[in-house]
Amino acid sequence: MLKKTIKFNDVDGNTLEEDFYFNLTKAEALEIQFSHHGGLEEHVKQIVAAKQVDKLIELFKEILVKTVGRRSDDGRRFIKSKEITDDFLQTEAYSELFLQLATDSEFAIQFMKGIMPADIQQEIEKQGLDKPQSEQPAITEAPSSSEPAWITEGRAPTVIELQGATPEQIQLAFQRKQASQEQKADLPVVGHGLA
């Protein structure tokens, strides 16, 4: 979850400063990832390369709409609703944040990282995807296998590892996840029985 304090003017021109919260669950992160051909990162690269400002604007709005919400008082839930989204979109806070995303690539990278679940954030850092393209390590050696590491290691992939996966690989990932969940369900429950 990302907390962003935004300074903006209300409709009467008064300066306000308010905290806004943004978050994606793992399921929402996957949904965004797979709703764009080649993954979100590749989609952004294509938009930037083609200088399609209108598509970049649509993408930033989509992400802000899907991530804005409120933290529940007990901290168990991140609440999203049409009312919360509309409230945010109808303030100049939205405009301020949108402009910062559109004009500051370093901020945009950190924002995207911040809205991701903690384990995905760690994977992003591990792979160096939280740095601007110019600072990301160059790939100097071709992979020894045409199959991703998660397949050759016989494990379920991380969300980051699913970027650019083929439909067959995605199907395999879901099969492994389902098999893993079924194995956990079949484990005997150890009780505190009397001897």
C-alpha positions in Angstrom: 0.0 0.0 0.0 1.2 3.5 -0.8 0.3 6.6 1.1 0.7 9.8 -0.8 0.3 13.2 0.7 -0.9 15.6 -2.0 -1.1 19.4 -1.8 -3.9 20.8 -4.0 -6.4 23.6 -4.3 -10.1 23.1 -3.6 -12.8 24.7 -5.8 -12.5 28.0 -3.9 -8.8 28.2 -4.4 -7.9 27.2 -0.8 -4.7 25.1 -0.5 -5.4 21.7 1.1 -3.1 18.9 2.0 -4.6 15.4 2.2 -3.4 11.8 2.5 -4.5 9.4 -0.3 -4.0 5.7 -0.4 -3.3 3.4 -3.3 -3.0 -0.4 -3.4 -3.2 -3.5 -5.5 -3.9 -7.0 -4.3 -1.9 -9.8 -6.0 -5.0 -10.7 -8.0 -5.5 -7.1 -9.2 -1.8 -6.9 -10.1 -2.1 -10.1 -12.2 -5.3 -8.7 -13.8 -3.5 -5.5 -14.8 -0.5 -7.4 -16.0 -2.4 -9.8 -18.2 -4.9 -7.2 -19.5 -2.0 -5.8 -21.6 -0.5 -7.8 -24.4 3.1 -8.7 -23.4 2.6 -7.4 -19.9 2.3 -4.0 -18.4 6.0 -3.1 -18.7 6.1 -4.0 -22.4 2.8 -2.1 -23.0 4.3 1.0 -21.4 7.5 0.7 -23.6 5.4 0.4 -26.7 3.3 3.5 -25.8 6.4 5.5 -25.1 8.2 4.3 -28.3 5.2 5.2 -30.4 4.8 8.5 -28.5 1.1 7.8 -28.0 0.4 10.3 -25.2 -3.3 9.6 -25.3 -2.7 5.9 -24.5 -0.3 6.9 -21.7 -3.0 9.1 -20.2 -5.5 6.3 -20.4 -3.1 3.9 -18.7 -2.3 6.3 -15.8 -6.0 6.9 -15.3 -6.7 3.2 -15.4 -4.1 2.5 -12.7 -5.2 5.4 -10.5 -8.9 4.3 -10.7 -8.0 0.7 -9.9 -5.7 1.5 -7.0 -7.3 4.4 -5.0 -9.0 3.5 -1.8 -9.2 3.8 2.0 -7.5 1.7 4.6 -10.0 0.2 7.1 -9.7 1.4 10.7 -8.6 -2.0 11.9 -6.0 -2.3 9.0 -7.5 -5.6 7.8 -8.9 -4.3 4.5 -8.2 -1.8 1.8 -11.6 -0.5 0.8 -12.3 0.5 -2.8 -15.6 1.8 -4.1 -17.1 3.9 -6.8 -17.7 6.6 -4.3 -14.1 6.7 -3.1 -12.9 6.7 -6.7 -15.3 9.5 -7.8 -14.3 11.5 -4.7 -10.7 11.3 -5.6 -11.2 11.9 -9.4 -13.3 15.0 -8.7 -10.5 16.8 -6.7 -7.4 18.6 -8.0 -5.4 16.1 -6.0 -6.0 13.7 -8.9 -4.8 16.3 -11.4 -1.6 17.0 -9.3 -0.8 13.3 -8.9 -1.6 12.6 -12.6 0.7 15.4 -13.7 3.5 14.1 -11.5 3.1 10.6 -13.0 3.1 11.9 -16.5 6.2 14.2 -16.1 8.5 12.4 -13.7 9.5 9.0 -14.8 11.4 8.3 -11.5 8.3 9.1 -9.5 6.1 7.0 -11.8 8.4 4.0 -11.3 8.4 4.4 -7.5 4.6 4.9 -7.5 4.1 1.7 -9.5 6.4 -0.2 -7.1 4.6 1.3 -4.1 1.1 0.1 -5.1 2.2 -3.5 -5.5 1.9 -6.1 -2.7 5.1 -6.4 -0.5 6.4 -9.7 -2.0 6.0 -8.3 -5.6 7.9 -5.2 -4.5 10.7 -7.4 -3.3 10.8 -9.2 -6.6 10.8 -5.9 -8.5 13.8 -4.7 -6.4 15.6 -8.1 -6.9 15.3 -7.9 -10.7 16.2 -4.2 -10.7 12.9 -3.2 -12.3 12.5 -0.3 -9.9 15.2 1.7 -11.6 14.9 3.7 -14.8 15.7 1.7 -17.9 19.1 3.4 -18.3 20.1 2.1 -14.8 18.8 -1.4 -15.2 21.6 -4.0 -15.5 22.2 -5.1 -19.1 21.7 -8.7 -20.0 25.1 -9.9 -21.1 24.5 -13.6 -21.3 21.6 -15.5 -23.1 19.7 -17.8 -20.9 20.9 -21.4 -21.1 17.3 -22.8 -21.5 14.4 -21.5 -23.5 12.1 -22.3 -20.5 11.8 -19.9 -17.6 13.5 -20.7 -14.3 10.2 -21.5 -12.5 9.4 -24.2 -15.0 12.9 -25.8 -14.9 12.8 -25.6 -11.0 9.4 -27.2 -10.8 7.8 -24.3 -8.8 5.0 -21.8 -9.2 6.1 -18.5 -10.7 6.1 -15.1 -9.1 3.9 -12.4 -10.7 7.0 -10.8 -12.2 8.1 -14.1 -13.7 4.8 -14.3 -15.5 5.6 -11.2 -17.6 5.7 -12.2 -21.2 4.8 -15.8 -20.5 3.1 -17.7 -23.3 -0.5 -18.9 -22.8 0.8 -22.4 -22.3 3.1 -21.3 -19.5 0.3 -19.3 -17.8 -1.9 -22.4 -17.9 1.0 -24.5 -16.4 1.4 -21.8 -13.7 -2.2 -22.0 -12.7 -2.2 -25.8 -12.7 0.9 -25.8 -10.4 -0.8 -23.3 -8.1 -4.0 -25.4 -8.0 -2.0 -28.6 -7.3 -0.1 -26.9 -4.5 -3.4 -25.8 -2.9 -4.9 -29.3 -3.2 -1.8 -30.8 -1.6 -2.1 -28.4 1.4 -5.8 -29.3 1.7 -4.9 -33.1 1.8 -2.4 -32.7 4.7 -3.7 -34.3 7.9 -4.6 -31.9 10.7 -2.5 -32.6 13.8 -4.8 -32.3 16.9 -4.3 -32.3 20.6 -6.0 -35.7 21.2 -5.9 -37.5 24.5 -3.7 -40.5 24.8 
